[in-house]
Amino acid sequence: MIWCGYTESLPDICLGYDDEWFSGNDALKLKTYIEKLGYSCALNYPYAGALVPMDFYRNKTPGLRSVMLEINRRVYLDGETVRQESVRGISKIIKLIASYNSYRSNS
């Protein structure tokens, strides 16, 4: 799930996760990557956890990973104009998450 909100006092990006679906160690690695791209990042703040569809949750699907990426509007909007440079940075994060999840679910 990607939710985009706006508040000046909040981090640029919040990574929400639950230890059952994404380890704290994996979250720290992802946080470090995001910070190297120049964004401030917090774990489970201001939102915590990640959504897992009920069928997967009930069945405890092996290898399933879930992490929530929440992006503050100030990162990608300048008034009503989308900052293309930020969109490229966010795309890098999403691609890393997708490749990481694919890698982890196959191991």
N, C-alpha and C positions, 0 to 999 in steps of 0.2 A: 504494500500500500504506500502510495506517495501522497502526502498531504502538504499543502503549501500555505503557511500562515505568516503573519507579520507582527513583530514586536521588537522594538529596538534593544531591549535589555536581554533578549533571549539569544542563544547561540545561532549561528548561521544554519547549522544542521543538527538535528537530533536523531540519534540512532536508538530506536526502541527495540528491545529484545527480551526474550525470556530464556533462561538457561536450559529449559527443556528442548528448545528449538534452535538455539544459536548460543554457543558458549561465550562466556565473558572474555576469554582469551581471543576468540575470533572477533568479537566486537572491538576489543582494544586494537587489534591489527587494522581493522577497517577504519577506526577513528584516527589512527596514526596516518593512514593513507590520505584521508580527507583533509587532515591538518597540513600535510605536505603540499596539498593543492592550494593552500592558503585560506581555508575556511575554518572558523571556530566550530567545534563539535562537542556535543555532550552526550553521554550515555544515559538513556532513560530519563532525560530531563529536557523539556518540561512534560513530556509524555513518556509512558513506560510500556513495555511489552510490544508484541507484534501479533497481528491477526493471523489465525490459522483457520482455513475453512473447516467447518464442523466434520465433514466426512474424513478429512485427514486427521483431525484432532481425535475423533472417536477411535479411529483405527491405528493411531500412533504409527503412521506410515514411516517405515524405516528410511533413514537418510534424508528425510524432509528437513529443510532449513527454513527459518522465517526470521526476517529482520525488517523493521519499519524505518524508512528514510523519510524524515520530515524536513522540509526546506523552508526557511524563512523567506518571505516575499522580497525583503530588501536585497537578497542575494541575486535575484534574477529580474527584478522590476525596477525601472527608473521612471516613476510616475506611471504612465500607461505603456511605456516602451520596454520591451523585453531585451535584456542585455545578452546578446548572442555569445559573448565570451563565457558568461556564467552558465549558459545552457550547455556549452561544450564541456565545461568542468563537471557539471552534474551528470552529463551523459557518460563521462569517464567512470564516475562512481557507480552508476547503474550497471554499466558493462562489467565492471569488476565484481559487483555483487552477483550478477547473473552467471559469470564464468566460475566464480568461487562456489556458488551453490551447485552448479552443474558438476564441477569437479568433486565436491564433497559427497554428493548423492551417488556418485559412481564408485566411491571407494568403500 
